[in-house]
């Protein structure tokens, strides 16, 4: 999946790393290494916080376009 060029380089890299960590944890658990899976998952909350902070900053940026046309609601919201 390609991230929009509107996302700054660091935020795009954080999304890539988040996906990598989740995939790594899933693979580790699938081969029977739950402790290794947990070690991958432990890195997720700080990364999640950084992404939340970046999205919050974008909400406050008057130069950002409205996302009302692109709004999609996930089951977890």
C-alpha positions, 0 to 999 in steps of 0.5 A: 500500500502506497501512502499519500505524498501528503503524509510527511516522511517520518509519519509514512515510515511509522506506518510502515514500521507499525505494519512490520511489527504486526506482521512480525508478531503474527509470524512469531506467534504462528510458529509457536513463539509467543514471547517473541510475538509479545516482544514485537507487540511491546513496540506498538503502543509508543508508535501508535502514540506518535501516529496519534500525535501526528494526526492530531497535529494535522487536525490543527493545520489549516492548510490540510484539506477536509476529509469529509468526502473520504470519511470511512468509519471502521468497526472499532470507532 
